[in-house]
Amino acid sequence: MYQFNTEPENWDIKDYVPGTRHKDEMAKNEWGGGRARRLLTLAYNLAFTCLLRFDEVLKIQVHDITVLPDNCLEVRLPFRKTSQFGGV
């Protein structure tokens, strides 16, 4: 999936072009643009690296992520991973 998503025709962010939706067009794998593929790649990598379930990844918001020098990210979870009932 990573290799497919990072190919230039799938990864590049393109301008929005309105159009109609048909079954034939859905077969072209144009379900999302570069932004959607980048967000999904980030979500999968965060889930795998931090051992998070997908519902926990979806709770993370932009203000919980800090970009550090040397291409590093700091993620502060808005919840405790060890909380059995999801409390803070």
C-alpha atoms as a printed R data frame, in Angstrom:
   type eleno elety resid chain resno       x      y       z
1  ATOM     1    CA   MET     A     1   0.000  0.000   0.000
2  ATOM     2    CA   TYR     A     2   2.831  2.420   0.855
3  ATOM     3    CA   GLN     A     3   4.531  1.808  -2.474
4  ATOM     4    CA   PHE     A     4   1.276  2.321  -4.398
5  ATOM     5    CA   ASN     A     5   0.322  5.474  -2.466
6  ATOM     6    CA   THR     A     6   3.735  7.121  -2.897
7  ATOM     7    CA   GLU     A     7   3.883  6.745  -6.668
8  ATOM     8    CA   PRO     A     8   3.871 10.266  -8.176
9  ATOM     9    CA   GLU     A     9   0.477  9.913  -9.897
10 ATOM    10    CA   ASN     A    10  -1.124  8.986  -6.547
11 ATOM    11    CA   TRP     A    11   0.986 11.060  -4.107
12 ATOM    12    CA   ASP     A    12   1.073 14.459  -5.819
13 ATOM    13    CA   ILE     A    13  -1.469 17.006  -4.612
14 ATOM    14    CA   LYS     A    14  -3.551 18.168  -7.562
15 ATOM    15    CA   ASP     A    15  -6.094 20.935  -7.983
16 ATOM    16    CA   TYR     A    16  -9.731 19.990  -7.549
17 ATOM    17    CA   VAL     A    17 -11.527 19.222 -10.803
18 ATOM    18    CA   PRO     A    18 -15.316 18.839 -10.543
19 ATOM    19    CA   GLY     A    19 -16.892 16.004 -12.445
20 ATOM    20    CA   THR     A    20 -19.566 13.362 -12.386
21 ATOM    21    CA   ARG     A    21 -19.378 10.029 -10.623
22 ATOM    22    CA   HIS     A    22 -19.900  6.824 -12.544
23 ATOM    23    CA   LYS     A    23 -19.139  3.197 -11.776
24 ATOM    24    CA   ASP     A    24 -16.555  3.135 -14.563
25 ATOM    25    CA   GLU     A    25 -14.619  6.001 -12.979
26 ATOM    26    CA   MET     A    26 -14.466  4.268  -9.600
27 ATOM    27    CA   ALA     A    27 -12.421  1.449 -11.139
28 ATOM    28    CA   LYS     A    28  -9.573  3.893 -11.831
29 ATOM    29    CA   ASN     A    29  -8.547  4.003  -8.117
30 ATOM    30    CA   GLU     A    30  -9.268  7.721  -7.949
31 ATOM    31    CA   TRP     A    31 -10.997  7.465  -4.574
32 ATOM    32    CA   GLY     A    32  -8.729 10.045  -2.978
33 ATOM    33    CA   GLY     A    33  -6.092 12.543  -3.911
34 ATOM    34    CA   GLY     A    34  -2.638 13.159  -2.554
35 ATOM    35    CA   ARG     A    35  -3.913 14.678   0.684
36 ATOM    36    CA   ALA     A    36  -6.163 11.725   1.519
37 ATOM    37    CA   ARG     A    37  -3.386  9.241   0.763
38 ATOM    38    CA   ARG     A    38  -0.907 11.201   2.910
39 ATOM    39    CA   LEU     A    39  -3.341 11.315   5.830
40 ATOM    40    CA   LEU     A    40  -4.051  7.594   5.585
41 ATOM    41    CA   THR     A    41  -0.336  6.805   5.412
42 ATOM    42    CA   LEU     A    42   0.239  8.931   8.525
43 ATOM    43    CA   ALA     A    43  -2.652  7.245  10.357
44 ATOM    44    CA   TYR     A    44  -1.387  3.741   9.565
45 ATOM    45    CA   ASN     A    45   2.183  4.635  10.546
46 ATOM    46    CA   LEU     A    46   1.056  6.215  13.825
47 ATOM    47    CA   ALA     A    47  -1.114  3.221  14.648
48 ATOM    48    CA   PHE     A    48   1.718  0.791  13.972
49 ATOM    49    CA   THR     A    49   4.506  2.814  15.640
50 ATOM    50    CA   CYS     A    50   2.560  3.776  18.778
51 ATOM    51    CA   LEU     A    51   0.628  0.483  19.023
52 ATOM    52    CA   LEU     A    52  -2.681  2.323  18.775
53 ATOM    53    CA   ARG     A    53  -6.061  1.041  17.731
54 ATOM    54    CA   PHE     A    54  -7.624  2.907  14.840
55 ATOM    55    CA   ASP     A    55 -10.231  4.611  17.042
56 ATOM    56    CA   GLU     A    56  -7.356  5.968  19.159
57 ATOM    57    CA   VAL     A    57  -5.600  7.301  16.057
58 ATOM    58    CA   LEU     A    58  -8.794  9.102  15.021
59 ATOM    59    CA   LYS     A    59  -8.859 10.974  18.379
60 ATOM    60    CA   ILE     A    60  -5.514 12.647  17.587
61 ATOM    61    CA   GLN     A    61  -5.880 16.221  16.331
62 ATOM    62    CA   VAL     A    62  -3.443 18.600  14.648
63 ATOM    63    CA   HIS     A    63  -2.574 20.422  17.883
64 ATOM    64    CA   ASP     A    64  -1.445 17.081  19.380
65 ATOM    65    CA   ILE     A    65   1.366 16.769  16.793
66 ATOM    66    CA   THR     A    66   4.565 18.848  16.882
67 ATOM    67    CA   VAL     A    67   7.149 18.821  14.101
68 ATOM    68    CA   LEU     A    68  10.649 18.695  15.592
69 ATOM    69    CA   PRO     A    69  14.002 19.319  13.897
70 ATOM    70    CA   ASP     A    70  15.639 16.498  11.924
71 ATOM    71    CA   ASN     A    71  12.314 15.275  10.440
72 ATOM    72    CA   CYS     A    72  10.910 14.053  13.761
73 ATOM    73    CA   LEU     A    73   7.358 14.210  15.075
74 ATOM    74    CA   GLU     A    74   6.209 14.471  18.665
75 ATOM    75    CA   VAL     A    75   2.725 13.097  19.297
76 ATOM    76    CA   ARG     A    76   1.001 13.871  22.578
77 ATOM    77    CA   LEU     A    77  -1.980 11.584  23.003
78 ATOM    78    CA   PRO     A    78  -5.178 13.276  24.263
79 ATOM    79    CA   PHE     A    79  -5.857 10.176  26.363
80 ATOM    80    CA   ARG     A    80  -3.942  7.656  28.452
81 ATOM    81    CA   LYS     A    81  -3.129  4.479  26.606
82 ATOM    82    CA   THR     A    82  -3.447  2.430  29.814
83 ATOM    83    CA   SER     A    83  -6.867  3.792  30.804
84 ATOM    84    CA   GLN     A    84  -9.306  0.897  30.597
85 ATOM    85    CA   PHE     A    85 -12.374  3.049  30.111
86 ATOM    86    CA   GLY     A    86 -10.848  5.824  27.966
87 ATOM    87    CA   GLY     A    87 -10.531  8.519  30.629
88 ATOM    88    CA   VAL     A    88  -7.849 11.186  30.679
